[in-house]
Amino acid sequence: MSGDAWSNLDKVDQKIIEILNNNARTPSKEIATELVKSGYDVSDRTIRKRIERLEKSGIIKGYKAVLTDVSEINKY
């Protein structure tokens, strides 16, 4: 995504992306709760629709698993 595309996103979209970037499995209800605490008037449904739009537009291209280093697993 180009820097220009990022700057065209509103603060709610930017915050959604930030939260999903930290944990892509964050439920939309939890995202909505966090945004409401930050002063935004959004619902769980609004978050789901925005995520869907971000995916369809290609801004969110996918989600990935971050795996533990194999050497860390062998310690146990």
Buried (B, 14 or more C-beta within 10 A) or exposed (E): EEEEEEEEBEEBBEBBBEBBEEEEEBEBEBBBBBBEEEEBEBEBEBBBEBBEEBEEEEBBEEEEEEEEEEEEEEEE
